[in-house]
Amino acid sequence: MSEKMENNKLIVDKNINLKELDKNSEKTIHFIGIGGIGMSGLAKFLIELGYKASGSDIKENRLTEWISSHDGAVFIGHKAKNIDNASVIVVSTAIKESNSEIIEARKRNIPIIHRSQVLEAIMSGLGRTEPCISIGFAGTHGKTTTSGMASLIFEDAGLDPSFAVGGQMPYLKTNSKIGTGKYFIAELDESDGTIEAYSPDISIITNLEFDHPDHYQGGLEQIFTTFENYINKLKPESKVIINADCAGNRELLRRISHSGIILYSIDPDNELFNQAAYTVKEISTKGLNTKAQVFKDNKFIGELNLNIPGIHNVSNALSTIAAAVECGVEFEKIACSLARFTGMKRRFQILGTVNGGKIIDDYAHHPTEVQVTLQAAKNVVESNQAGRVV
């Protein structure tokens, strides 16, 4: 049975059980648009898990080169013959019904699934003897930074996690990895509504604001409905870690009921601050460095020392502290990892210095993101008592 996606671009089959795929089959799992960071990461996962993957894109890049060098078939250009050996087709929301490979797949009755279905299957333990404990970071802002922070924390803790993050992590030199450990950390995309496909064991919601109007034509109300559906589908024993400082999240809290809700907050003026399990106090900044005292259930557990600027990154860090502590990681190990976290590619990334001025590259493309990025830069200048933001 197929179901039409809300944006009416494509029809996908939501009843395919990927765990029934045979690793020993000569057939491939075929990705249309395999050159993207998300799609290539999924193909990489499947290859590392022992499956055969193929894909197509309009040009080669370093991501497709990795696939090709690990026995994956990469086709340049979209053609019907590219899917001759495919058992299932994987697409992102960007792919349209008019794509020549989609048209051919329809003729051959080859199942077509969305990339979110593949990630959910991998997070659930596809290709493994034991299921994973999945940790999913969701929300309008901060997903890439928080999932990157968590990946470093679990890696440094010796837990050899798997992770799928939407940006390059300079310190780990990749955005995805299949580890031998039981934890799987993922950035969950809400932009097209497919977040409802996921059911992580630990879910972190950083914040909720109106974004992606091409999909959420019903406005913020549609976003709330999507996240209500997402949380309502989570397992009763799962944990839901929510930033109580965000007005959108507070509205979501009024609409949902889940026994595993855990709040975090960095704002003592927030009405829910005293109800939050994880809080910080005494935030101070100096240049690119930010410090804060961290509390769990009103008990001091240690000091946070960040070498990336911005109060929003204190909140980001607190979300990963909550996730890691809930998984049994000692705070001392968490703090050491966060102290050496230098940020994600294109997230307040310092490219260099020219005539004494630092050149910053930041991906911010939402008004709130632009505002907090500029504020972070302003705080750096003010704490140094020298310079200006241009």
ChimeraX attribute file (.defattr): number of C-alpha atoms within 10 A of each C-alpha:
attribute: neighborCount
match mode: 1-to-1
recipient: residues
	/A:1	8
	/A:2	13
	/A:3	11
	/A:4	12
	/A:5	16
	/A:6	13
	/A:7	14
	/A:8	10
	/A:9	14
	/A:10	22
	/A:11	18
	/A:12	19
	/A:13	16
	/A:14	16
	/A:15	12
	/A:16	16
	/A:17	10
	/A:18	17
	/A:19	14
	/A:20	9
	/A:21	17
	/A:22	14
	/A:23	16
	/A:24	9
	/A:25	10
	/A:26	12
	/A:27	19
	/A:28	23
	/A:29	22
	/A:30	27
	/A:31	28
	/A:32	27
	/A:33	25
	/A:34	31
	/A:35	25
	/A:36	15
	/A:37	18
	/A:38	21
	/A:39	23
	/A:40	21
	/A:41	25
	/A:42	24
	/A:43	26
	/A:44	24
	/A:45	24
	/A:46	21
	/A:47	20
	/A:48	15
	/A:49	15
	/A:50	13
	/A:51	21
	/A:52	24
	/A:53	27
	/A:54	27
	/A:55	30
	/A:56	23
	/A:57	18
	/A:58	13
	/A:59	13
	/A:60	16
	/A:61	11
	/A:62	9
	/A:63	16
	/A:64	29
	/A:65	13
	/A:66	14
	/A:67	22
	/A:68	17
	/A:69	10
	/A:70	14
	/A:71	12
	/A:72	22
	/A:73	17
	/A:74	25
	/A:75	22
	/A:76	16
	/A:77	15
	/A:78	18
	/A:79	15
	/A:80	13
	/A:81	11
	/A:82	21
	/A:83	27
	/A:84	14
	/A:85	13
	/A:86	20
	/A:87	18
	/A:88	21
	/A:89	23
	/A:90	25
	/A:91	23
	/A:92	19
	/A:93	17
	/A:94	10
	/A:95	15
	/A:96	15
	/A:97	13
	/A:98	10
	/A:99	15
	/A:100	15
	/A:101	20
	/A:102	26
	/A:103	15
	/A:104	17
	/A:105	20
	/A:106	12
	/A:107	9
	/A:108	11
	/A:109	11
	/A:110	16
	/A:111	20
	/A:112	23
	/A:113	23
	/A:114	22
	/A:115	20
	/A:116	23
	/A:117	22
	/A:118	22
	/A:119	22
	/A:120	20
	/A:121	18
	/A:122	24
	/A:123	26
	/A:124	21
	/A:125	18
	/A:126	20
	/A:127	21
	/A:128	13
	/A:129	7
	/A:130	10
	/A:131	15
	/A:132	21
	/A:133	18
	/A:134	25
	/A:135	28
	/A:136	27
	/A:137	28
	/A:138	25
	/A:139	22
	/A:140	21
	/A:141	20
	/A:142	22
	/A:143	25
	/A:144	26
	/A:145	25
	/A:146	29
	/A:147	29
	/A:148	30
	/A:149	26
	/A:150	26
	/A:151	30
	/A:152	22
	/A:153	25
	/A:154	24
	/A:155	18
	/A:156	15
	/A:157	17
	/A:158	9
	/A:159	16
	/A:160	19
	/A:161	25
	/A:162	24
	/A:163	29
	/A:164	27
	/A:165	25
	/A:166	20
	/A:167	21
	/A:168	18
	/A:169	22
	/A:170	14
	/A:171	13
	/A:172	13
	/A:173	8
	/A:174	14
	/A:175	20
	/A:176	25
	/A:177	21
	/A:178	19
	/A:179	16
	/A:180	12
	/A:181	15
	/A:182	15
	/A:183	24
	/A:184	28
	/A:185	26
	/A:186	29
	/A:187	23
	/A:188	29
	/A:189	20
	/A:190	18
	/A:191	17
	/A:192	19
	/A:193	21
	/A:194	19
	/A:195	22
	/A:196	20
	/A:197	20
	/A:198	23
	/A:199	22
	/A:200	27
	/A:201	21
	/A:202	23
	/A:203	27
	/A:204	28
	/A:205	24
	/A:206	24
	/A:207	21
	/A:208	22
	/A:209	18
	/A:210	15
	/A:211	18
	/A:212	16
	/A:213	12
	/A:214	11
	/A:215	16
	/A:216	19
	/A:217	13
	/A:218	11
	/A:219	15
	/A:220	16
	/A:221	11
	/A:222	15
	/A:223	25
	/A:224	20
	/A:225	15
	/A:226	19
	/A:227	23
	/A:228	17
	/A:229	15
	/A:230	18
	/A:231	23
	/A:232	15
	/A:233	14
	/A:234	20
	/A:235	15
	/A:236	12
	/A:237	11
	/A:238	19
	/A:239	21
	/A:240	22
	/A:241	24
	/A:242	26
	/A:243	27
	/A:244	26
	/A:245	23
	/A:246	18
	/A:247	14
	/A:248	18
	/A:249	21
	/A:250	17
	/A:251	13
	/A:252	20
	/A:253	15
	/A:254	8
	/A:255	12
	/A:256	14
	/A:257	12
	/A:258	16
	/A:259	11
	/A:260	16
	/A:261	18
	/A:262	21
	/A:263	23
	/A:264	27
	/A:265	26
	/A:266	24
	/A:267	17
	/A:268	13
	/A:269	10
	/A:270	15
	/A:271	12
	/A:272	16
	/A:273	19
	/A:274	17
	/A:275	16
	/A:276	23
	/A:277	18
	/A:278	26
	/A:279	27
	/A:280	25
	/A:281	16
	/A:282	10
	/A:283	15
	/A:284	13
	/A:285	20
	/A:286	16
	/A:287	18
	/A:288	17
	/A:289	16
	/A:290	21
	/A:291	20
	/A:292	19
	/A:293	16
	/A:294	22
	/A:295	19
	/A:296	17
	/A:297	12
	/A:298	14
	/A:299	11
	/A:300	14
	/A:301	15
	/A:302	15
	/A:303	17
	/A:304	23
	/A:305	23
	/A:306	25
	/A:307	19
	/A:308	23
	/A:309	24
	/A:310	24
	/A:311	20
	/A:312	17
	/A:313	20
	/A:314	21
	/A:315	22
	/A:316	21
	/A:317	24
	/A:318	23
	/A:319	27
	/A:320	24
	/A:321	27
	/A:322	23
	/A:323	23
	/A:324	20
	/A:325	13
	/A:326	14
	/A:327	14
	/A:328	9
	/A:329	17
	/A:330	14
	/A:331	18
	/A:332	12
	/A:333	15
	/A:334	23
	/A:335	19
	/A:336	16
	/A:337	22
	/A:338	22
	/A:339	17
	/A:340	16
	/A:341	21
	/A:342	20
	/A:343	25
	/A:344	21
	/A:345	18
	/A:346	15
	/A:347	19
	/A:348	22
	/A:349	17
	/A:350	15
	/A:351	12
	/A:352	11
	/A:353	10
	/A:354	8
	/A:355	5
	/A:356	8
	/A:357	12
	/A:358	13
	/A:359	13
	/A:360	14
	/A:361	14
	/A:362	16
	/A:363	13
	/A:364	17
	/A:365	9
	/A:366	14
	/A:367	10
	/A:368	13
	/A:369	17
	/A:370	14
	/A:371	12
	/A:372	16
	/A:373	21
	/A:374	18
	/A:375	17
	/A:376	21
	/A:377	19
	/A:378	19
	/A:379	20
	/A:380	24
	/A:381	17
	/A:382	16
	/A:383	14
	/A:384	13
	/A:385	11
	/A:386	8
	/A:387	12
	/A:388	11
	/A:389	13
	/A:390	8
